[in-house]
Amino acid sequence: MAGCATFGSVDAIDLLLPALGLALFLEGLPWFVSPGGVRKTMTRIATLDDAPLRLLGLTMMSAGLLIAWWAVG
């Protein structure tokens, strides 16, 4: 694809679409397997302060970037 970023010999779009599909699958899996459990967890999360949630978000983003960097090479 012209003008698309590349990683080695792989276009970014060739990585983005499968990654998006996998993310949607993984996000939907708990809702399918245990909707009640997800509801309980969301209720507990809603009571937490912002600091632990920000730390969790930062940790997850960092892990995601490291995994993506490792996977690309």
Backbone as JSON, one array per atom type, in Angstrom:
{
  "sequence": "MAGCATFGSVDAIDLLLPALGLALFLEGLPWFVSPGGVRKTMTRIATLDDAPLRLLGLTMMSAGLLIAWWAVG",
  "N": [[0.86, -1.18, 0.0], [0.7, 2.13, -0.92], [2.45, 4.73, 0.68], [2.1, 3.73, 3.19], [3.25, 2.86, 6.42], [6.06, 0.73, 6.96], [7.26, -2.31, 8.41], [10.07, -3.83, 8.34], [9.55, -6.11, 5.91], [6.85, -5.97, 6.02], [3.72, -4.44, 5.69], [2.2, -1.84, 7.64], [-0.59, -1.96, 7.81], [-1.06, -4.62, 7.37], [-0.35, -5.67, 9.77], [-1.95, -4.28, 11.54], [-4.73, -4.87, 11.13], [-5.05, -7.72, 11.76], [-4.21, -7.53, 14.44], [-6.13, -5.82, 15.54], [-8.42, -7.4, 15.19], [-7.75, -9.55, 16.88], [-7.6, -8.19, 19.33], [-10.3, -7.36, 19.63], [-11.53, -9.86, 19.79], [-10.36, -10.87, 22.17], [-11.25, -8.94, 23.98], [-14.0, -9.38, 23.9], [-14.3, -11.98, 24.8], [-14.39, -12.44, 27.75], [-16.91, -11.31, 28.27], [-18.6, -13.01, 26.9], [-18.08, -15.51, 28.11], [-18.49, -15.12, 30.92], [-20.66, -13.07, 31.76], [-21.83, -12.1, 34.14], [-19.71, -12.18, 35.96], [-18.02, -10.3, 34.8], [-19.58, -8.0, 35.12], [-19.59, -7.8, 37.94], [-16.85, -7.39, 38.39], [-16.48, -4.95, 37.03], [-18.04, -3.3, 38.63], [-16.55, -3.32, 40.99], [-14.18, -2.16, 40.05], [-15.1, 0.38, 39.48], [-15.17, 1.56, 41.95], [-12.58, 2.1, 42.65], [-9.79, 4.33, 43.22], [-8.35, 6.92, 41.07], [-5.54, 6.69, 40.72], [-4.54, 3.91, 41.0], [-5.84, 2.84, 38.76], [-4.76, 4.32, 36.65], [-2.11, 3.45, 36.84], [-2.44, 0.75, 36.25], [-3.38, 1.01, 33.61], [-1.11, 2.21, 32.39], [0.75, 0.17, 32.78], [-0.4, -1.89, 31.24], [-0.38, -0.7, 28.67], [2.37, -0.4, 28.3], [3.22, -3.08, 28.39], [1.86, -4.01, 26.13], [3.1, -2.52, 24.08], [5.73, -3.48, 24.32], [5.36, -6.2, 23.68], [4.42, -5.94, 21.03], [6.68, -4.74, 19.86], [8.56, -6.76, 20.25], [7.37, -8.8, 18.74], [7.44, -7.8, 16.14], [10.09, -7.61, 15.63]],
  "CA": [[0.0, 0.0, 0.0], [1.54, 3.31, -1.05], [2.4, 5.68, 1.78], [1.85, 3.02, 4.44], [4.48, 2.55, 7.15], [6.43, -0.68, 6.87], [8.12, -2.9, 9.43], [10.77, -4.84, 7.56], [8.85, -6.3, 4.64], [5.43, -6.07, 6.34], [3.03, -3.16, 5.79], [1.55, -1.62, 8.93], [-1.99, -2.39, 7.74], [-1.04, -6.08, 7.48], [-0.24, -5.96, 11.19], [-3.01, -3.61, 12.29], [-6.02, -5.56, 11.06], [-5.08, -8.91, 12.63], [-4.1, -7.11, 15.84], [-7.44, -5.3, 15.92], [-9.29, -8.56, 15.31], [-7.39, -10.28, 18.1], [-8.01, -7.35, 20.48], [-11.75, -7.45, 19.76], [-11.83, -11.2, 20.26], [-9.98, -10.98, 23.58], [-12.13, -8.07, 24.77], [-15.33, -9.95, 23.95], [-14.29, -13.3, 25.42], [-14.95, -12.48, 29.11], [-18.34, -10.99, 28.23], [-19.29, -14.2, 26.44], [-17.88, -16.6, 29.06], [-19.04, -14.83, 32.24], [-21.14, -11.69, 31.82], [-22.05, -11.71, 35.53], [-18.39, -11.93, 36.54], [-17.54, -9.02, 34.27], [-20.36, -6.96, 35.79], [-19.07, -7.67, 39.31], [-15.51, -6.78, 38.3], [-16.64, -3.55, 36.64], [-18.55, -2.6, 39.81], [-15.4, -3.14, 41.9], [-13.26, -1.2, 39.43], [-15.7, 1.72, 39.57], [-14.94, 2.11, 43.29], [-11.15, 2.38, 42.85], [-9.3, 5.68, 42.94], [-7.75, 7.06, 39.74], [-4.11, 6.33, 40.68], [-4.29, 2.51, 40.61], [-6.32, 2.61, 37.4], [-3.75, 4.88, 35.74], [-0.96, 2.56, 36.88], [-2.83, -0.44, 35.49], [-3.39, 1.4, 32.2], [0.27, 2.4, 31.95], [1.37, -1.16, 32.73], [-0.94, -2.62, 30.09], [0.12, -0.08, 27.45], [3.8, -0.74, 28.2], [3.31, -4.5, 28.02], [1.43, -4.12, 24.74], [4.16, -2.01, 23.2], [6.86, -4.42, 24.36], [4.98, -7.39, 22.92], [4.4, -5.56, 19.61], [8.07, -4.52, 19.45], [9.19, -8.07, 20.2], [6.78, -9.59, 17.66], [7.86, -7.26, 14.85], [11.45, -8.02, 15.39]],
  "C": [[0.91, 1.23, 0.0], [1.35, 4.23, 0.15], [2.16, 5.04, 3.13], [3.19, 2.71, 5.1], [4.77, 1.05, 7.01], [7.33, -1.06, 8.03], [8.83, -4.05, 8.76], [10.09, -4.95, 6.21], [7.34, -6.37, 4.84], [4.83, -4.67, 6.42], [2.32, -3.06, 7.13], [0.11, -2.12, 8.92], [-2.09, -3.91, 7.85], [-0.88, -6.53, 8.92], [-1.44, -5.42, 11.97], [-4.32, -4.39, 12.28], [-6.06, -6.85, 11.87], [-4.99, -8.54, 14.11], [-5.43, -6.57, 16.36], [-8.43, -6.44, 16.1], [-9.02, -9.35, 16.58], [-7.81, -9.5, 19.34], [-9.52, -7.43, 20.69], [-12.18, -8.82, 20.28], [-11.55, -11.32, 21.76], [-10.84, -10.1, 24.48], [-13.52, -8.67, 24.91], [-15.42, -11.27, 24.68], [-14.84, -13.32, 26.84], [-16.45, -12.19, 29.14], [-19.16, -12.2, 27.78], [-19.25, -15.31, 27.5], [-18.59, -16.34, 30.39], [-19.52, -13.39, 32.35], [-21.37, -11.21, 33.26], [-20.74, -11.38, 36.23], [-17.81, -10.6, 36.07], [-18.27, -7.87, 34.93], [-19.85, -6.71, 37.21], [-17.71, -6.96, 39.31], [-15.6, -5.3, 37.96], [-17.16, -2.72, 37.82], [-17.42, -2.34, 40.79], [-14.43, -2.1, 41.35], [-13.78, 0.22, 39.57], [-15.46, 2.36, 40.93], [-13.48, 2.48, 43.54], [-10.84, 3.85, 42.58], [-8.65, 5.71, 41.56], [-6.32, 6.53, 39.67], [-3.88, 4.86, 40.33], [-4.77, 2.19, 39.19], [-5.34, 3.15, 36.37], [-2.52, 3.97, 35.68], [-1.24, 1.28, 36.1], [-2.82, -0.13, 33.99], [-1.99, 1.56, 31.64], [0.98, 1.05, 31.82], [0.9, -1.93, 31.51], [-0.44, -2.03, 28.77], [1.59, -0.44, 27.23], [3.98, -2.19, 27.77], [2.91, -4.69, 26.55], [2.48, -3.64, 23.76], [5.36, -2.95, 23.17], [6.55, -5.69, 23.55], [4.97, -7.09, 21.42], [5.82, -5.38, 19.09], [8.79, -5.85, 19.3], [8.68, -8.87, 19.0], [7.25, -9.11, 16.29], [9.33, -7.55, 14.59], [12.47, -7.14, 15.95]]
}
